[in-house]
Structures are given as structure tokens and as C-alpha cells.
Amino acid sequence: MLGSTHGTLTMTPRSARVLACGERPGGGAVHGRAAGVGDAELDVSGRPLHAPVPDLDRFFRPEAVAVVGASDAEGRPNAGITRQLIAWAERVGARLHPVHPSRREVYGLPCAPTVAALPEPVDVAVLLVADPLPVLEQLTEAKTRFAVAFASGFAETGEEGAAAQARLAEAAARSGVRLLGPNTNLNAFERFRDDLDGPAIALITQSGHQGRPLFALQELGIRLSHWAPTGNEADLETADFLSYFATLPEVGAVAAYVEGLKDGRGFLLAADRAARGGVPVVAVKVGRTEAGARTAASHTGKLTGADATVDAAMRQFGVIRVAGLDELQDTAALLARARPPRAEGVVVYAISGGTGAHFADLATAEGLDLPTLSDEKQAELHQWIPEYLSVANPIDNGGHPVGDWRGRKIIDAILADPDVGVLVCPITGPSPPMSDKLARDLVAAAEETDKLVCVVWGSPVGTEDAYRHTLLGSSRVATFRTFGNCVRAVRAYLDHHRFTRTYRSPFDDAPRTPSPSLRKAEALLRPGQQLSEHAGKQLLRAYGIRVPREQLCTSAAGAVRAAAQVGYPVVMKASAPQLAHKSEYGLVRLGLTSASQVRDTYRELTEIAYAEEIELDGVLVCQLVDPGVEMAVGITQDELFGPTVTVGLGGVLIEVLRDVAVRVPPFGEDQARVMLGELRGAALLDGVRGRPPADTDALVEVVLRVQRMALELGRTGVGPGPESVNGGLAGLDINPLVVLPRGQGAVALDALAVCR
């Protein structure tokens, strides 16, 4: 690891940007980096479009601090905490006031008996009391800005604790005091080194101990500026600190350990603010497994969220999700300190052919581009490297030159290649003097280039001078301890800068006003019911999604007339609310070509429905659509993020293969196309075994129209604001959606819609 000691809805054809609603709102700067963009602005569903930035300056740099429950009784936990807070207050230049009902002074400082008796308003009150609720209510009168509650026994303990935490949150909201905690710790008041230069990492953790490894990066020369231990997040949460940190010019990256998100939308708004400013956000988010989700809930008392949705939402807004704390350290440190890449090519420079081949395999598997060096460049390198060694990339030097200038010449020549943006040198173990000279040459070259130089120091010891002093002493070389962490960090570095170069906030294009489709759709919704297929298709038609020609019939004679109007051959299907899987009951017939077949089929379908006690609203006589690629597009409800849009292979394959991609609205055409690219079965859309390519433009258009449905109908209420009580759409499943050959469109053959 890096420096580690262990390793809108009117549609234009196909490529329309459905949600385009004008230019990005302007505004002044916030904390010197992020534009103020109308924090009160709401989208069509009544949700905010921009994250407010809480003014946390006085939390981290207060002028006056109160410690409620302060003590100097040796052996008591509050005494040690009080000492640490006194030292912290001195470092940040704050006046500290102990508060205790039975003490005149604490550690020589005058002690106030109550909050009301404090000699001045305080910025931060640290509550060393078992029940912070009564004190929190007193802080309102004292005009306190922030409170920190260490006490545990709240939402992490179950329903009773969750109720107590809700009362605490309500008190904070009434008082105007911003609360950190409960179930937090002293990490915000740590001693940060002030002798380190360069961009810093700001740290957010819900578990204090999980931030310790990153805090220790200071000992390897990597600067940290802030630590926000959010605990149970009754009030202040991860999103608040992320929004704030993303506006600070000294912050080069934000590293976060997240157990649960209190508000998924809030987190994405904060991530959007960071992406607008180009600030990398690297996160460990637990809850990938059922066991992890249970543990996180018991620790923080919050939802972990469906992990696939969390993962997709993070990628959508540029949050780099890593698997563990070692990756969090390495990736955050690299992204904080490295300059933007000049090129995306990665070159491996190794002292062994085997080492170079091993690293190249890992890098290629992670999607890194290892370009073959030009013949001219290879000829240049062969001036100093024997002809029998490969210098195409990876470059095998056979042993870095020690006794002269050739080693530095080789490194400079590699970095001079315009296709090279990253040079990686894996040093599998200390082999002085070669490894020492190689380290010095890499550091010297890194100081004179604007390209990224990475070293993997493979020794498990980590006490070698070349590692501890030469490599870790350089602010320009990114040093890792494992191949895997290096490869994943470099990929994250290139991905981040590629993402931010083209990032346009989806919230800028989110619809602010309802579309004409909404009023049509409202008339079709049936609160608390599942719609029949016919009603579901009418809902799709209201939003401009193509469905087959069809008629709903209530007699055999009517079905025969309908078939003549629709045109043979036809499909006949039973239609009823609550009938989700018609084929399982034998209630679908395909390819009917005559009036007699239609008449007989009508009778068969109604008889089956009668036997199964299914109350039909009629039988659908539908156009038979030509074959195409069967896809599925839908709306699901996520506990954290609200309505989400899914796309995947259709028919039974969606259930068997579970090959789906998901996004949280709003998103644009680019993300809809990325969704398709994420599918394992995406090649089917390109045409296989002689089949023509599918109309992916039409598929993208359907995805965007379904997104508009999610935004307008997917909330608890429909209409222009959250006060609407007309019900809404709990879920939608278009399956199959037949995507016809290119230029022929896409047709929704079935639709299952469930209303709130």
C-alpha cells in the first residue's frame, strides 16, 4: 500500500437528452471551490437538487468550547477525555470551559455548574454525560452551535434505543444545535501533524477504529487535515461532512468508512458536489453480504441498502468504492497527491522478466492500458539495455544499472514518451546496491516530471533505507507494498480523472416541472392495487413508450373482430389485476392465424381463468411483434435511494441470470448507455450468429422515459411536490421489451405496474 508498512419529456429522435431543462444555475463560490447553485431548488418529485454545505468551520476551529461533565478525578474516563480536549483546545486556539455541578475548577480551569452559567456562548459543547437529551435542550438558550454526544445505547441497541435517538434528533432539530453522534468518539480532536505539505486527506468514519490506519499515514509523510467520526448520525451525517470537505482547498481527497447511509439522496448530492469540484471520494462501504449488513445495522442502527444499488449509485457519482482499509489508504493517498494524468498509458519497468509479466497480467486484467512502445522508443532504450531483453512494455532491464548514469537515462526516456502517463516499477525485494540506486533514480526522475511514478516495494520487512527514507521521503513517488493495491489505485486514479473531465451533474438536467404525461398517468393509477397488463400498457403509452396494437375484449365475437382490426397473426392473453405471471397458468397463446382459432382460444382462456378463480377484466388480442432481443426495464423502490431504474436481459433470463444494471434518477443518456455496457449479455444487442444489431438508441430512449416515470410517479405521492397524496407507483416491470433491429424501435410486450 502507498507508504504503508504492510502491504424534460418532449422527445427528439433517439439521442435526445430527455432531461434537458436549460443551463446550469449560476452563483457565487462556496468556500472557494464549489459554486453555490440554489440549494433550495427542487426537482419534479419535490426533492432537493443540490446539497447544502453546512458551515463546519467553527466545529473544527472553535473560539470557545464547553466540556459538560468534565472531570479531573484520576482513573475516571471523563478525566482522560477532559485532558485531551484541553490539549486540543490549546492547539486550535480555543477557550475551554469545564461544566460540572459539583466542581469549582477542573485541571485549574474555572468550572461552571451548568450550561446556563457559562461565561460566554460556545461554538462546541462536548457532552460527557450518559443522557445528552436534557443538556441538548439547555444548549439552545446558551446559543451553542455544535454538540458532540459520546454516549452509546441508542439506535445501535434496537427499537428502544432507536426511539431514544429519534428524540435526540428531534431535540437537535428544534434547538438549531447541530449534533455529532451519539455513539461517537474523540477522533475529531486528534493531534494532526502540521509539518506535512501538499494536499491532504479528510477522513470520515462511522467506526473510530476503522480510521486508525489512515490516521497513521501521517507517520509516512501523508497529510491529514480533518477527521469526522459520525457515529450514529442522529443529525450530522457522512453527507454533511463530505459536502463540507469538498469545498476546502486544502483537501486533495476524502476517505470514508461507511457502515450505513441515513439518507441515500443526501449522500449522492454530496458526492455530486465533490464531483463538480473534482475532489476524489474513496469509500469502504460495508454491507456487501447479509452478515455484514446485520453487523453494520447493529453497530450504527441504519440501513445498509441493497448493495448492488449502493455500488451502482456510487459509480454513477464518481465515488471510488474499495474493498478494505489497505486499499482505502493507498487509493486515497494517491488521488490526493498525484497530478492529473497527461496520458493513460501505463509502462512497467522491472528488473526481472517474470516480475514484469506478472504485473502486466494484473494490470491488464484491471483494464489498464499497457501500450506497446514504438520501434523508435525501443531502439532508444536498447542504447542502455541489452538487445536480448524485451523493452516493448513491460520493460525488462535485466538489472538496473548501478555504476553510471544509464539508469536515469532509461527512466527519463520512458517518461518522455507522449503515450505514457504512468510509470510503475515493481521492486520485489531489497537487493542493494541495485535497489538503492533504482529508488534514488526513480525519486529524482519523479521530481522533474509531471507524470505519475509508482513503486511497489515488495519487501515484507519495510525497514530498508531505500524504502523508509528514499521512497517514503518523496512526495512525488507513490509507494505501495502490494501489486494488487498499486494496480487498483492506478486504475482508480485514471478512472477518476476521466470521469471528472466529462462530468456534468445529472441534477442540473433534472426536470423541475411535471410533464404532460403525468396527468394522463394519474387517471390510470389505482392506489394499493396491481394494474392489469392492459392498464399497465396504457401507463406506458402515456409516457410515449411503444406497445403493440391491441384491444381488450370481453366476448369471443369481440375478439374475432379485434383480430381482424389488429391484423393476423395475433397473440391472445388473459388480462386481470393481480395476474403477474400469465404463462404459468397457460393464459397466453401465440401466432393465432384464423377467426376460429381466436374464438376457441377466447373460450379456453376464460375457462382456465374461471377454474383458477381469476377475475378477468377481459382478453387481450395483440399484434404479434417480430423477433428481437428481449430486454427488461423497470422501476424498483430502494429503502435508501427511493425509486431506481433497472435494465437487463428480458424474458426468463432476468430471473435466471440476474443480469441487470441499476441507476438512481436523475441520470442522462450517457449513463443509460453505460448501464447497457455493464450487462454481461450486452453482446446480444450488437448482433450474434448472423442476427442484425439491435436498436440500442430505442432501448436507451425507453430507459430514459421510464426514468421520467420514476421521477414523477415513483415517490410516495405524485404531482409537483411531496405534499401530494394521490398515491404513486411502487414498481414497474416491462418484460419483455423487444428491441428490434437497428432503426425499427423497441416494443413493450408486457407491463406489470404496482401502485402504492
N, C-alpha and C positions, 0 to 999 in steps of 0.2 A: 504494500500500500504506500501511498505517497508520503514519504517521510515517516513511515511507520516503523515501529520496532517489531512488527510481525506482519507477517505478510498480509325581401310585401305578395300580393299573391298574383297580380296580373302577370301572366307568363309570356316571356318571349321564347322563341324556339330553343329547345334542347339545352343550350348552355346558359340559360337565364340565371342571373343571380337572384333567386327568389326573394331573398330578404332585403334587397337593396332599398334603403329608405333615406337616402341623402348622405351628405358628408358627415364626417365625424365632428361632433360638437367640439368647439374650442374652449379655451380657458387658460388661466394662469398656471404657473408652476406650483407644484406641491412639494415642499421640502427640497426644491432644487432639481428634482428629477422627473416626477410623474405629472402629466398635465391634469389640471382639475377639469373634470368632464361631467359636471352636472350630477352630483351624487344622488339627487332626489328623483332623477329621471326613471320612469318605469316602462317596462315592456307591455305588450298586449295582455299578458296574464297578470299584470299588476305587481310584478316583481322588479326589484331594482336592477339597473343596468350597469352600475358602477359601484365599486367598493369604497365606502368612506374610509378615510385614513385617520385613525384615532391619534390624537396628539399625545404621544407617549414620551415626549422629551422630558417632562417633569417626573415621569416614573423612573427613568434611568438616570436622570441628573436632577434630583430634587434639591430644593433650597432648605426645606425643613422636613424632618422625619419624626414620627412618633412610634414608640415601641410599646404596645399595650400588653401588659403582663410581663414587663421587663423584670429581670432578677439578677442579683449578683451573689446569690446563695450557691456556693460551690457544690458541685455534684448534681445540681439540678439542670435539666436540659435547657431551660429558659436562660440560664446564666451563660452557657456557651453560645447560644444564639444571639443574646444581647451583646456579648463581646464582639462577635463577628459583625454585627450591624453597626456597632460603634466604629470599628475599623473601616468598614465600607463607607460610612458617612464622612469620615475624615478624608478618605481618598477622593470622594466626589464633591467635597466642599459643602456638605450639608450640615445643618444644626440638628442634633438629635435630642429628643425629649422622651425620657422614660415615663411610663404611666403605670402606676400601681397603687391600689387603695391604701396600703399599709406601710409604704416606704417613703421616707423623706428624700432619699437620694439613692442612686444606683451607679456603682462604679464612679462615684464622685460627681455625678451629674444630678442637678435638682430634679426631683421626681414629682409629677403631677398626679393627684389622686384619681382624677377622672379625665376623660377626653374633654369635657366641658371646661376643665381648669387649665388646659394647655395655654401657654403664654402667647401663642401665635397660630394662625392657620398653618396646617401642614400639607405637604404635597402627597406624602405616602404615609399610611399608617399600617404597621406590621402587627397583626393580631396573634399574640401567643396565648390564646385562650381556647378552651375546649368548645365553647359555643359562641361563634363570632356574630350571631344574629343580633343580640342586644347592642353590641358595640357598633355594628354597622349602622344601626338606626341612629345612634348618637353622633356618628361622624357627619351626618347631614348638617346638623347645627354648627359643627366645627368647620364647615366648608372644606372638608378634606377631598382631594381629587382622586386618590387611589387607595385601595386597601388590599392587603395580602393576607389570606387566611390559610394557615398551615394545617388546621385541624382536619383529621380524616373522619371516617364514619358517615359518609354521605352517599352519593349515588353508587359508589363502588360496592356498597354493602347490601343493596337490594331495594325493595319498594319503600320501606320506611325511611331509609337514608335518602332515596331519590326525592321523597316528599319534603324532607328537611332541606335538601339542596334547592328545590324549587322555591321554598320560602325565602331562602337566602338570595336567590336570583331576583325574586320579586322585590325584596327589600333594596337590593342594589339598584334596580331599575327605578324605584320610587325615589330613592335618595339622590341619584345622579352620581354617586360614587362608583368608579369603575373598580371591579373586584377581580383580583387574580386568585384563582383557587376555587374551592378549597382543595385540600389534599395536594398542596404544592410544597415547595421546599426553599432552600436558601440559594439556589443556583443563580438567581438574578443578581445576587450580592457577592459574587465571587470576585477575587482579585484577578483582573486581566492584565497581562503584560503590556506595558506602554513603551517598550523599547523595540517593538517589531514594526516594520514598514510594510507598505503595499496594501492592496485591497484585503478586506477582512471577511471572515465568515461570521454571519449572525446565526445563532443556534436557537431552535425551538424544539422543546421536548415535552412530552406528557409524562415521561418517566425520567426522573433526575439521573439515575444511574446509567441510563442508556445514552446520556450525553457526555459522560465522563471521558470516553475515548477521544471524542472530538475536542473537548476542553484541553486534553493533554497534547494536542497538536501544537500548542504554543511552545512546548519544550523542544519541538523540532523546527522552530522558526516560522510557523504559520500563524498569522494573526487572527485572533477572535475579538469581536467588538461587543457583542451582546449575547445574553443567554436568557431566554424566556421559558421558564418551567410552568406550563399552563395547567397542570393538574387536571381537575375535573371540569374545568371550563364552565363554571356556573354563569360567568359573564364574559370576561376577556377570553378569547379563544385563539387557536392557531391562526385563523384568517386575519384577526386584528393585527397580530404581530407580523405576519407576512406582508400585509399591506403597508405597515409602517416601515419595516426593514427595507422594502423595495424602493422606498423614496430616499434612503440615506446614501449620500455619495460615497461614503467610505466602505459600504457593503459590496463586496465582489460576488458573493453567493450566499444563499440561505440554505442551511441544512436543517432538516426536520425529522424528528422521530414521532410518528403519529399513530396512536392506538385507535382512536375513533374520531370522527368528524361530527361536531354538533350540528352544523349547517352546511350541507354539501354545496348549495348555491353560493353561500358566503365564501367558502374556500375557493371555488372556481373564479369568483370575482376578484379575490385577492391574487390568485395565480395569474389572472388576466392583467392585473396591474403590473405584476412583476414582468410578464412577457412584453408588455408595452415598453417597459424601461430596459429590456434586455438583461434583466437580472436572473441569473440561473437559480432554479429551485431544485434541490435534490432531497429526496424523501425516502425514508423507510416507512412503509405503511403496513402494520401488522393486520392479521385477519384473513390471510390468504386461505387458511384451512379452517375447518369447523372448530378444531381445538384452539387455534389462535384467536378466532373470533370470540369464543367463550371466555378465554383468559383476558382479552382486551376489555370485554364488557364488564368483567368482574373488577378490573383494575380502575377503569375510568368511568364506567356507568353510561357509556354512549354506544350508539350503533356503529358497527364497523362497516356496514354497507356490503352489498353484493360485490365480491372482489373484482369480477370481470368488469363491472360498471365503474368501479373506482379506478381500475387500471386504465380503462379507455378514456375516462374523464381527465385523468392526469396527463396522458399523452396528448389529448386534444388541446390542452392549455400549456403544454411545454414543460410540465413538471417531470423531472427525471426520477423515476422510481427505481430504487436499488434494493437488493435483497438483504443486505446486512450492514452492520456498523462499519466494518472494514471498507466496504465499497462506499459507504456514505462519507467516510473520511477522505478517501483517495479522490473520489469524483468531485466532491465539494472543493477540496483544496486545489485541484487542477483548474476547475472552472472559475474559481475566484481569482487566480493569479495569472493564467495564461492569456496572452493577447489573441484577438480573433485570427483565425487561420487565413493564410494567404492562398492556400491551395488545399485540396482534400487528399492528395496522395500521401500514403504512408510508406516510408522506407525503413527496412530493418537492417541495421548494421551490427553484425555479430562476429565474434572471434571463433565461431565454430559453425560448420555447415549444418550440423544436427540441430544446434540451438536456433539458427535462423529458420530452418524448415519447420521446427516445432512452433515457433512464434508465428510464422506465416500462416500455418494451418489455423491457429486460434484466431488470428486477426481476420482472415478471410471468412471463417465461419461466423464471425460477428458482423460481417458486412462491410468491413473496411476495404478501401481500395488500395491495393499494392501494385502500382503501375510498374510495368517493365521499363527500366531506364533505356533511354535512346542509345543507339550504337555509338554516337559521339560521346555521350557521358560515360558509357562503359569503357571506351578507349581511353578517356581521360583518367579514369580510376585505375586502369591497368598500367599507368605510369608508375604507380606506387604499390599495386597489388599484383602478385604473380598471375600470369596468363591462365594457369590451370585452375584458378579459383573463380567461382561464379560471382559476377558483380551485377547481374541483371536485376536483382531485388527478390529475395534478400541478398545482401552483400556479405560475402564471406571474406574477411581479410586474412584469415589464417593465423591471426595473432597480431594485435595492434602494435605498430612499430613503437619501440621504446627509446632507441638511442638517437633519434634525429627528429626532423620536422615533418616527416611523411604522414604521421598520424593525423596531425591537424589539417594538412592539405586534403586528406581523404574526406574528413568531416565537412570542411568548408566547401569542397566540390559537390558533395551530396546536397547540402543546404542551398547551394546556388542554383540547383535545378528548379525551374519555374513550376514544374508539376508536383514538386514535393512541398507539403505543408507540415509534415510531422516526421521527425527522425526518432526512431526508437532503438535503443541499444540495450539488449539484454546481457547483463554480466552475471553469469550463472554462479560465480563464486570468486572469492579473492585469490588472485594469483599475482602477487607483487613480483617484479615492479610493473608488469604489464597493466594490471587492473588499476594501479595508482595513476600511471601515466594516461591511460584511457579516460579515467574520471576527470583528470585535470584538463585534458584536451576538450572533452565534451562541455565542461563548465566554461572554459574560455571561449569556445565557439558559440555557446548559448548566449553569452553576454554581448556578442556582436551581431546577432541575427534577430529578426522579428518572427522567426518560425519556432515552433514548439519542439523542444528536445526532451525526450523522456528516457529515463534509465530504469531498468529493473535490476535491483541489487539482490542477487539470489542467495547470498549467504544467510544461513539461519542465525548466525551469531550477532551481527549488527553492531559490533564494537570496532570494526576496522576503521582506520583513519580515513581511507578513501570514501567510506560511506558517511561516517559521523561528521567529518569536517568538510571534506571537499564537496560531496554531493549535497548533503543537508545544509551546508553553508551557502549554497547558491539559491537565490530567489528566482532564477531563470530556468533551472533544470527541475523537471518534475520527476521525483524519485519514487519508485514503487518497490514493493517487496515480492509481488507475485505477478506472473504473466497475465492471469485472468483479470485481475483488477486493473492492470495497465490497459489491456485491450478494451475492457468495458468503459473505462474512464475516457479513453481517447475517442471511442465511438460516441459517448455522451457529449463530449466537447464539440465534435464535428456536427452532431445532430442539433445541438443547442444553437449553434451559430447559423446553421442552415435554416432552422425554424424561425429565429428572430429576424433574419434578413427579410423574410417574406411575410412575417406575421401581421395580420390585420385582425383586430379584435372582432369576434363574431357578435359581440354586444353592440358594436357600432351599427351593424346592419339589421339588428333585431327589430321586428315590427312593433310600432308604438300604438297603432290603432287597429281595430278589428277589420278583417277583410269582409267583402260582401258575402262570402261563403258562410260566415258564422251564423247569420240569421236563418239561412236555409237549413243549416245543420241543427240549430236549436229545436226546430219543429219536429225533428226526427228522433231526438233523444227521449228515452223512457227511463226516468230515474230508477235505479235499483234493478234494472232488467237487462237481459241479454237480447240484442236485436236479432231478428231473423236475418237470413242471408240476403233476402230482398231489401230489407230496410238498411242493412249494412252497406249494400252496394249503392243505395240512394245516398247514403252519407258520403261515400267516396265520390260519387258523381257531383255532389255539391261542391267538392273541392277540386273538381276538374280531373279526377283520376278516371281513366278509361275503363269501362266494364263492357261485357258482351251485350249484344242486343238480346233482350229477354222480356217475357211477360209473365205475370203471376196469375195463374188460372185456378178456378175453383170448380171446374167441371171438365169431363172428358171432351165434350164438344168444344168448349173454350180452348182446351189445349191443342186440339186439331187446328182450329182457326189461328191460334198463335204460332204454331209451327209453320203454317203457310206464310205468315207475315214475316217471321224471323228468317225463314229460309232453311231448307234441308241441306245437310243433316243437322239434327238438333241434339241437345243434351237436356234431360229432364231430371229435376232434383226436387225432393221434398223441401219445403220451407216452413220453418217454425221457430219462434223464440225458444231459447234454451236447447236447441238442437245444434250441438257443436260438431259432432263427427258423423255426418250422414252416411258415409261409406261403410261404417261399422254396422249399420242397420240394413244395408243394402238399399239405401234410398237414393242412389244415383244411377242413371242409365246413360250410356254414351252412344253416339253415332246412329240415332234413330232416323230412318230414311223414308217412312211412309205414314199415312194417316192411321192405318190400322195399328202399327207399332206404337204410335203415340197414344192412341185410345187405350190399348191394352196396358201400356206402361202406366198410364194415369191410374187405372184401376189397381194395378199391382202396388204402386207406391202408397196409395191411400189405405189399402188393406194392411200392408205392413205397419204403417203408422198407427192404425186402429189397434192392431194386435199389441203393439208396444206402448199403447196408451200415450201416444204423442199427438198433441192437439195442433194440427196443421193450420197455417194461415193460407195455404194453397200449394200448388205445384208450379215450380219454375220451368218454363220452356225457354231454353237458352241457345244462342248461337254456338256452334261448335268452332272453337278457335284453332287455328293452325298450330302445329307443334312449335315449341321454342324452349328456351331454358327456363325451367321452373325455379322461381325465387320466392322468398317470403319477406314481407316488410311489415313492421308492426310498431305498436306503442305499448310500452310497459311502464309500470309505476315503480320507481325505486324509493326506498324509505329515506335516503339521504338527498337525492338529487331531483325527485319528482318525476315527471314524465320523461322517458327516454325513448329513442328511436332505434330499432334493431333492423338489420338486414341479414339475410342468409340464404343458403340453398333451400328451395321450397319442397313441397310435397312431403313425403315421409322422411326425407333426408334430414330435414331440420331437427327432427326428433332423434334420429339415429346418430347422425354425425355431430349434431350441435355446433355446426359451423356457422357462427353468427358474429357480427360486429355490432357494436353499440356506440351511440353518441348521445350527449346531453344537449338538447336545444338551448340556445340557438347555435347553428353552425351553417357554413356556406357550402357551395358546390365543391370546393376543394376537399373539404372533409368528407363529403358524401362519396367522392371518388376514392379517397383514402380508405374508407370503410370497405369498399368493394375489393380493393387491393389486399386487405387483411384476410380475406376469406381463403381458406385452403382450396376451395373449389373455384376460385376466380378464373382459372384457365378455361372453364366451360363457357364463359362469356366471350372468350377470344375465338371460339370455334375449335372443335376437336373432331378427329376422324372424318374430315370432309364436310363437317357442318359449317354453315356460314357464321361469321362473327355476330354476336347478339347486339341489339340496340342499347348499349350501355348508357347513352345520353338519355334515352327514355326512362331507363331504370333510375338514373340519378334524379330526373325530374320527379318521379314518383316519390322517391325518398324525401325530397325537399317539400313536396306537397303534404306528405304525411307529417313532416316536421311542423308545418304550419298548423295542422290539426292538433298536434301535441301541444303547441303553444297556446292555441285558442280554446281547446276542449279538454286538454289533459289536466288542468288544475282542478282543485276542489270545486270551483264554480266556473261557469263560462261567462263570457261577456268581458267588458273592458277593464274590470278591476276585481280585486279579491273579495269585495263585498257581495258579489253576485251569488245568488243561492239557487240557480236554475239546474243544479246538478252538473254533470260533466262526463267525460269519457274515461273510464277506469282502464280500459285496454282495447287494443285493436290488433287483429291478426289478418293480414291479406295473404292468403296462402291457398292455392298457388297464384303468384303473379307471373304470367307467361311473358317472357321477354322475347319478342320476335326478332328476326334478322334485322340487321342494321338498316335504319330508316323506316321501319314498319311499326315501331312503337312497342308498348307493353300493355297487357290487358289483365285486369284483376278478375280471376275466375271465381273467387270465393272471398267472403269477408265475414269475420266474426268480431262483433263490437259489443262491449260490455259497458253499461252506463253506471254511474255512481248512484 
